[in-house]
Amino acid sequence: MKLERLISFFSTNPSARLLAAQHAPYVVFFLHQHFKVEGNLALPQSVLQGKLSQFLDNVHETEPDILRERAETYLTKWSTGETRWLSRYFDSQHSESVFELTPQTEDVLKFLTEVLERTIGFVGTESRLSRIIHTLSDIVVRGSDDPQRRLTYLKAKRKQIDDEIESIEAGKAVSTHSPTAIRERFADVVSDLISLQGDFRAVEECFKTITRDVQKQQTESIDSRGDILGFALDADDRLKEEDQGSSFQAFVGLILSQTQQDELERIICQLDEITELAMQVDGKHRVKGMIKSLSAEAEKVLRTTRRLSSTLRRLLDSRTSTTRLRLAQVLREIQSHAARHAEARPDIGMDVFTELDLLNVSQRTFWESPIEFDDIDIKTDEPDEGDRLMAFRHLAEMQRLDWESMRSNITTLLNASEQITLPGLLEVYPPKGGSIEVLGYIQLAHDDGHDVDESQIEVVYIFDPDSDEVLRPYEIPRVLFRASQPQSIQSGDRSDE
């Protein structure tokens, strides 16, 4: 920590300006509430402005002299100039500007959360020391390709596991963490999760910095198609090979692993069984939503990398316009020479490729697991004998439709009128076969070329075949029978239905 860097940080860094702002508590509370507590990665301007207006009204009820300007003014101040506590941009999903937290604001929220909102109220020294020892051991063992060192480590772990298994099988008490150790480790998990959720803005900023550097190199390079193409390909490699990009790609592979997600879900569900964590309601709520929130954060970063890759491709297209013009001129010269030597063609040829497609693996969307349906035990159903006889009785009572008589009813009414609706026809010729006969008229209208409009619904009332005194409503499409319609299916065609 050098004095010069501290002076520069406190005088220029937006994080320091936010902590030293006149109304910092109100600003921090508002941003934390609507981005972190509500789990919003980004908010459209109209939504965020409405939330800020309501927040200001609530503040003015008790503090009328604080934050007296309009909500729109504050959003502009917080996203421009030397503050830059919010990032403002446009995307294809919204018709207005969108706001998200900057990496500097994320740092402030992480710092204040760690200082002011500790879940357990103490520093877990023992758990952190254990984690440091475990991490150092993992680095030493898995950072070396020495097979003997790896075998020694694995044999020691196997002996430890075997000893514990033998102890449990012998009926000895199972060793567990103390209540304090459990709460320590859970607090560390929540703290790491909060920190991880805030690190994504820094990852995005790193990707943007790499892209700006590549754009600058392309701007200063010569107009060589090979050089421009090389810069574009190097950009994609740098996005993946830098420490930030490499770590992020490994994170994406981990969070998108269905096996890993299932195992994590199983572990999270078992947290409710630990009595020592019964009071850690907020922490457990945050942990239970970690898969969804981390997946959303990762998807947003991937959208950024896809957008940056698209920008590089557009830049490549614009920079190669001169090369394409030159290529078109060369092709015209080749065609001219070929035309002059058409009578004595030389035995040679060439292939010219004028387009090159650039693809980026980051353009691939997240894989989504298929919908899982609950298994239902299908039990053998023993129908009642009375129900069986009733079903057979209904089957025996079913009557065949008299298609010739139905078509004759339509023709008779159309001889007296240019057109008639299906409800009008049913008033003159009430259906004897119930709703099935109504369906038959609709089928005849469709077959014979009459008007059947499914976008308009009409209601007809038909007597229930089981009770002549009950009228039941049925919704049907609007059917209009018109005179002089060609009959595409004759009456004999329906005799077998």
C-alpha positions, -999 to 999 in steps of 0.1 A, spaced: 0 0 0 18 31 -12 10 67 -3 7 79 -39 -19 52 -47 -39 61 -16 -39 98 -25 -50 89 -61 -77 65 -48 -93 90 -24 -92 118 -49 -103 101 -81 -119 67 -74 -158 66 -75 -158 42 -45 -141 68 -23 -164 95 -36 -195 74 -27 -183 67 8 -175 104 12 -207 117 -4 -229 141 16 -259 118 15 -240 85 12 -262 65 36 -293 72 16 -276 65 -18 -260 33 -6 -293 21 10 -313 28 -22 -288 10 -45 -284 -19 -22 -322 -24 -17 -332 -23 -53 -302 -41 -69 -290 -65 -42 -319 -72 -19 -344 -75 -48 -318 -94 -70 -319 -71 -100 -289 -72 -123 -301 -42 -143 -332 -20 -143 -348 1 -171 -347 39 -165 -385 42 -161 -385 15 -134 -355 27 -115 -367 64 -117 -401 54 -103 -385 35 -74 -362 65 -67 -391 89 -67 -410 68 -42 -379 65 -20 -374 103 -21 -410 109 -11 -406 85 19 -374 103 29 -390 137 27 -417 127 51 -392 128 79 -362 147 64 -377 174 41 -343 191 35 -324 160 22 -321 151 -15 -344 179 -28 -337 174 -66 -357 152 -89 -351 115 -93 -341 119 -130 -315 144 -120 -299 121 -94 -298 92 -119 -279 114 -144 -255 126 -117 -249 90 -104 -241 77 -139 -219 106 -154 -190 128 -145 -167 118 -116 -193 97 -96 -201 68 -120 -219 48 -93 -243 35 -120 -235 23 -155 -260 35 -181 -263 17 -215 -288 6 -242 -295 -30 -251 -318 -49 -275 -342 -60 -248 -354 -26 -238 -367 5 -257 -350 28 -231 -317 31 -213 -308 5 -186 -289 10 -154 -266 -14 -135 -241 -11 -107 -205 -2 -116 -176 -23 -102 -167 6 -78 -202 6 -64 -201 -32 -60 -169 -28 -40 -186 -3 -16 -216 -26 -11 -193 -56 -4 -172 -36 21 -202 -22 40 -220 -55 40 -190 -72 55 -185 -45 81 -221 -37 91 -242 -68 84 -223 -97 97 -248 -125 102 -233 -140 133 -216 -109 148 -181 -122 152 -151 -130 130 -146 -167 123 -109 -170 129 -108 -208 133 -128 -216 102 -108 -192 81 -75 -207 93 -88 -241 85 -97 -230 50 -63 -214 45 -46 -246 55 -68 -267 33 -63 -243 3 -25 -243 7 -25 -281 9 -46 -283 -22 -22 -259 -40 8 -280 -30 -7 -313 -39 -26 -304 -71 -1 -278 -83 26 -305 -87 28 -333 -112 49 -355 -89 31 -389 -88 47 -399 -55 34 -367 -38 -1 -373 -51 -1 -410 -40 11 -401 -5 -17 -375 -2 -44 -399 -15 -32 -428 8 -33 -405 38 -69 -393 29 -79 -429 24 -65 -439 58 -84 -410 74 -116 -421 57 -112 -458 66 -105 -449 103 -136 -428 105 -157 -456 88 -143 -481 113 -151 -458 142 -187 -454 132 -192 -491 125 -178 -498 159 -206 -478 175 -184 -448 185 -199 -413 185 -197 -394 153 -174 -364 155 -191 -331 144 -183 -295 143 -192 -274 174 -222 -251 171 -197 -221 169 -177 -238 142 -209 -245 122 -220 -208 124 -185 -196 116 -183 -217 84 -218 -207 73 -210 -170 78 -179 -175 57 -200 -191 29 -225 -162 29 -197 -137 29 -179 -154 0 -212 -156 -19 -219 -119 -15 -183 -111 -26 -187 -135 -56 -219 -118 -68 -202 -84 -67 -171 -96 -87 -190 -100 -120 -189 -63 -127 -151 -64 -124 -151 -93 -148 -172 -74 -173 -150 -43 -169 -119 -65 -176 -134 -78 -208 -143 -43 -219 -108 -31 -213 -93 -59 -234 -117 -51 -262 -108 -14 -261 -71 -22 -263 -77 -44 -293 -98 -17 -310 -70 7 -304 -45 -16 -320 -68 -21 -350 -72 16 -354 -35 22 -355 -27 -8 -377 -21 -8 -414 -49 -17 -438 -38 -53 -442 -66 -78 -441 -43 -104 -425 -33 -80 -397 -69 -70 -390 -81 -106 -390 -52 -115 -367 -62 -87 -342 -98 -99 -342 -88 -135 -336 -63 -125 -309 -91 -105 -292 -112 -136 -288 -82 -156 -275 -73 -128 -250 -109 -127 -237 -105 -164 -228 -68 -166 -218 -65 -137 -194 -68 -146 -158 -102 -131 -155 -115 -148 -186 -99 -182 -178 -114 -182 -143 -148 -171 -156 -148 -199 -182 -141 -224 -154 -168 -209 -133 -193 -212 -162 -185 -248 -167 -190 -255 -129 -222 -236 -125 -237 -251 -157 -229 -287 -147 -262 -304 -141 -245 -329 -118 -229 -301 -98 -263 -283 -96 -281 -314 -84 -254 -320 -57 -255 -284 -46 -293 -284 -44 -292 -315 -23 -267 -299 1 -286 -267 4 -318 -286 12 -300 -303 41 -292 -269 57 -327 -268 72 -319 -300 92 -291 -282 111 -305 -268 143 -275 -245 148 -285 -226 116 -322 -222 126 -317 -184 132 -297 -178 100 -329 -170 80 -314 -143 57 -282 -163 51 -301 -195 42 -324 -175 19 -294 -160 1 -277 -195 -2 -309 -211 -15 -311 -186 -44 -274 -188 -53 -278 -211 -83 -304 -189 -99 -286 -156 -91 -251 -169 -102 -265 -183 -134 -281 -150 -142 -249 -131 -134 -229 -155 -156 -255 -151 -185 -252 -113 -183 -214 -115 -186 -217 -139 -215 -241 -114 -232 -214 -88 -227 -187 -109 -243 -210 -118 -272 -218 -81 -277 -180 -72 -276 -173 -100 -301 -200 -86 -323 -184 -51 -321 -151 -66 -331 -166 -83 -361 -184 -51 -372 -151 -32 -368 -134 -59 -390 -161 -55 -416 -156 -17 -417 -118 -19 -418 -119 -44 -447 -140 -22 -470 -109 -9 -487 -96 -45 -491 -129 -56 -506 -128 -27 -531 -93 -37 -541 -103 -73 -544 -133 -64 -567 -109 -44 -589 -85 -74 -591 -114 -97 -600 -125 -73 -628 -89 -74 -641 -89 -112 -640 -122 -113 -659 -109 -89 -685 -77 -109 -691 -98 -141 -692 -121 -126 -719 -91 -116 -740 -77 -151 -738 -110 -169 -743 -99 -184 -776 -68 -200 -761 -76 -207 -725 -46 -217 -704 -48 -250 -684 -49 -232 -649 -75 -221 -624 -79 -204 -591 -104 -201 -562 -110 -168 -545 -126 -166 -511 -141 -132 -505 -159 -138 -472 -149 -152 -439 -173 -161 -410 -160 -155 -375 -177 -175 -347 -173 -172 -310 -181 -200 -286 -194 -174 -261 -224 -169 -285 -238 -202 -273 -266 -198 -249 -269 -215 -216 -280 -251 -216 -313 -256 -198 -322 -289 -182 -354 -306 -194 -386 -303 -174 -388 -330 -148 -422 -345 -141 -432 -360 -108 -435 -398 -108 -471 -409 -102 -478 -444 -91 -505 -458 -114 -527 -481 -94 -550 -507 -109 -585 -494 -111 -613 -518 -106 -644 -503 -122 -678 -507 -106 -701 -532 -123 -729 -506 -124 -706 -480 -141 -696 -506 -166 -732 -514 -175 -741 -477 -178 -712 -472 -202 -724 -500 -224 -759 -486 -223 -748 -452 -235 -728 -469 -263 -758 -488 -274 -780 -457 -274 -756 -438 -297 -772 -431 -331 -756 -427 -365 -759 -393 -381 -783 -390 -411 -760 -370 -434 -785 -370 -462 -813 -356 -441 -790 -330 -425 -778 -317 -459 -815 -317 -471 -824 -294 -441 -797 -270 -452 -808 -270 -488 -845 -265 -478 -837 -234 -458 -814 -219 -485 -841 -223 -511 -861 -199 -491 -833 -176 -481 -799 -165 -495 -781 -174 -462 -787 -187 -428 -766 -192 -396 -762 -224 -378 -782 -212 -347 -810 -203 -371 -809 -237 -387 -810 -254 -353 -841 -234 -343 -860 -248 -373 -845 -283 -371 -837 -290 -334 -809 -316 -332 -820 -351 -322 -785 -364 -317 -774 -337 -292 -740 -320 -296 -727 -347 -320 -753 -336 -346 -742 -299 -342 -706 -310 -349 -720 -328 -380 -735 -296 -393 -702 -278 -388 -684 -306 -407 -709 -303 -436 -704 -265 -437 -667 -270 -440 -669 -298 -466 -694 -279 -488 -675 -246 -489 -697 -226 -466 -683 -199 -442 -668 -212 -409 -652 -184 -389 -633 -198 -359 -624 -163 -347 -660 -156 -338 -679 -176 -312 -716 -182 -309 -736 -199 -282 -763 -224 -289 -786 -242 -264 -792 -279 -269 -814 -303 -249 -794 -329 -229 -801 -364 -244 -803 -378 -209 -829 -352 -198 -853 -335 -223 -860 -307 -198 -824 -295 -195 -809 -270 -220 -771 -269 -220 -750 -241 -236 -724 -250 -262 -698 -226 -278 -694 -231 -315 -676 -211 -343 -697 -188 -364 -711 -209 -393 -729 -192 -422 -746 -213 -449 -749 -196 -483 -769 -205 -513 -753 -219 -545 -723 -235 -527 -705 -263 -545 -709 -296 -526 -676 -312 -525 -688 -343 -506 -720 -360 -516 -745 -375 -491 -732 -410 -498 -697 -400 -487 -707 -397 -451 -728 -429 -449 -701 -448 -432 -695 -424 -404 
